């Protein structure tokens, strides 16, 4: 048994998704989206992580890791799970991340997939794109779709993946799964070859480059059903992302091809369930009908969000609507839904219409303010300690005065004390040091004496010019404008 197996077995039994190992740190696991250390486990050195990887990855991948400093492959523990492995080198040495790929392929019901995705599985030709950020469950959704096809249609399916994640056992379909760098040199090469292998359905694990994207569109255009993934945030932006990949001279041609071949876009993101039982995907779906096809052809894709909004009767849905539904039913918290939303203004409106409170925003803001305040208070206390240890040091006086009159936190400001310290610090240099002179100006501004603040700022600007630092003098002009408007200086 490989040394890493015990961590992976614990990961699977604990319903985790990822194992992280970094040089000079203990191993971490991600459970229901939260990353946490494995208690009681020692830190691994870079050399130990290399030994761990050497036990589980093919020799070619190990050589690639050493020469190119990253590699991707798969690893399996029979009866437990398969894992997607990424080895890499960072500033501290070698590390790796292993993601769980369950042996059992989840069903549509397990994933709560929208019913329209089932309709995509019955298409005879065209392009369907599943999109979302890394780790959003795209591969799992596609695996469920291929599994459904495998059980309901008599077709030849070719998958091109890097690496192979879910393994499909042929049921009604003939399935050939090819892994990039093991069974083929590249996505584009395998996709081009697939056209000579009598496929009905082709799955492209990722449209990484222009060539792969172009061949995928051509494959769909020649009468095949193509499933592919991209890294975009919404269904509406996916169309433009594809078109923008091509040179400007070809974009009209690609628009025309996409308008004829694109059948649907499924965007997804994972949300933590409010009961802590795991995560659930939220989906945005674009179904390409005749009006949508015309918009793509005529470069009117900016209208797609409103089309999705009004296309519920044919299975379209927006992230805003879906996240609001999940929050309304208590499946995810309102805060989680808000965080995952792409269009914050849209989901705020939907929350209000649905009667969902936005109090979490105020609470989150208060908590963030509290954390920032405590951090700033800690820095202030360090500055006070330095000053008390050497009370006649002008540098410590100035540092403390600056904090007391420019802090963004009202709880930490003290204009009177700041002015006293600033004047003492500046007088040590006979009011000839522009840095110290400007601190006096900010102290006067904090006390509301903006006339004197302006005078001292002009004096600091003149001193900077005398020192040949005209750029600093120029920057003080904006401070003078601010003081003229009676706005104190804040060190943001």
Helices and strands as residue ranges (DSSP letters): H 5-13, E 16-21, E 28-31, E 34-37, H 46-56, H 59-68, E 70-77, E 81-90, E 93-102, H 108-111, H 115-120, E 126-131, H 138-152, E 156-161, E 174-179, H 187-194, E 201-204, H 210-221, E 225-230, H 235-244, G 248-250, H 251-261, E 262-272, E 279-287, H 290-297, G 301-303, H 304-310, G 312-314, H 319-328, H 334-340, H 344-354, H 359-389, H 394-406, G 410-412, H 415-427, H 434-446, H 450-466, H 470-484
